Amino acid sequence: MGVTNMKLELVSFKLCPFVQRAVIALKEKKVDYDITYIDLSSPPEWFLEISPLGQVPLLKVGNEVLFESAAITEFIDDISEGSLHPEDPLVRAKNRGWIEFASSCLEVLFTLNTSADEEAFKQAVETMRSRMRKLEITLEHTPWFNGDKFSLVDAAFAPLFMRLDLLKELTGTTTCEDLPKVCSWRDRLLQQDSVISSVVEEFPTIYRGMLKMKDGVAGGRLS
Ligand SMILES: N[C@@H](CCC(=O)N[C@@H](CS)C(=O)NCC(=O)O)C(=O)O
């Protein structure tokens, strides 16, 4: 059986932004898939056996297992009609760099969500704001990062913006409200069907529960 006909199974954790990138790519490319949720605080043995880093996402392709969201989203793009990656090698390389930038922002977000002391929290908010300012001076096109076509780089940032938006709503923490280009890109991303349907319906409640459970500064600011 060719790889394009093989059943895909995405191994997921409901809160994971890296899994969400893969779901957005699957939806944008209209690729059929099954999804299996695991609890990362108590991962099943079968998962630890097949996940080299003990991390989600994994994409099971027949008997093969793919890991790392960038590898998985590019694979999804490669096996389906059309492309969500720019053709020009220079633009493509730049997009990959910005996808990594989005990943590093997700690390900052993790610190921001879990900081136990005020100073570390403030520092993380400031780091996020400075990353957003970098993005503001980088954004050249509309409606999407590369212009008319939604790309993998858009899919990579959408989970970050979804969480920053929730953080603002739930705790009053703002990170990019003064940046018009970032805000209008964020708003468009959050209205995109593939993005809206890339998380479970109860995502805001689960996110709120996670902040409460972490019991850090952000959790203490929940309204
Ligand atoms: N670089 C990885 C990051 C994936 C990642 O950090 N996944 C988190 C959940 S959002 C995870 O599985 N954490 C469990 C662990 O590290 O033990 C990717 O892009 O796929």
The ligand as an SDF file (V2000), in Angstrom:
LIG
                    3D

 20 19  0  0  0  0  0  0  0  0999 V2000
    9.7170   19.6250   19.6800 N   0  0  0  0  0  0  0  0  0  0  0  0
    8.5290   18.8510   19.9280 C   0  0  0  0  0  0  0  0  0  0  0  0
    7.8850   19.3380   21.2140 C   0  0  0  0  0  0  0  0  0  0  0  0
    6.7130   18.4580   21.6250 C   0  0  0  0  0  0  0  0  0  0  0  0
    6.3410   18.6610   23.1060 C   0  0  0  0  0  0  0  0  0  0  0  0
    6.9730   19.4440   23.8230 O   0  0  0  0  0  0  0  0  0  0  0  0
    5.3030   17.9390   23.5460 N   0  0  0  0  0  0  0  0  0  0  0  0
    4.9310   18.0100   24.9430 C   0  0  0  0  0  0  0  0  0  0  0  0
    3.4270   18.2340   25.1040 C   0  0  0  0  0  0  0  0  0  0  0  0
    2.9140   19.7730   24.4880 S   0  0  0  0  0  0  0  0  0  0  0  0
    5.2160   16.6550   25.5810 C   0  0  0  0  0  0  0  0  0  0  0  0
    4.9550   15.6280   24.9940 O   0  0  0  0  0  0  0  0  0  0  0  0
    5.7440   16.6720   26.8070 N   0  0  0  0  0  0  0  0  0  0  0  0
    6.0050   15.4810   27.5780 C   0  0  0  0  0  0  0  0  0  0  0  0
    7.4190   15.3930   28.0000 C   0  0  0  0  0  0  0  0  0  0  0  0
    8.2720   16.1580   27.5230 O   0  0  0  0  0  0  0  0  0  0  0  0
    7.6830   14.5090   28.8260 O   0  0  0  0  0  0  0  0  0  0  0  0
    7.5760   18.9680   18.7190 C   0  0  0  0  0  0  0  0  0  0  0  0
    7.6300   19.9960   18.0180 O   0  0  0  0  0  0  0  0  0  0  0  0
    6.8260   18.0280   18.4580 O   0  0  0  0  0  0  0  0  0  0  0  0
  1  2  1  0
  2  3  1  0
  2 18  1  0
  3  4  1  0
  4  5  1  0
  5  6  2  0
  5  7  1  0
  7  8  1  0
  8  9  1  0
  8 11  1  0
  9 10  1  0
 11 12  2  0
 11 13  1  0
 13 14  1  0
 14 15  1  0
 15 16  2  0
 15 17  1  0
 18 19  2  0
 18 20  1  0
M  END
$$$$
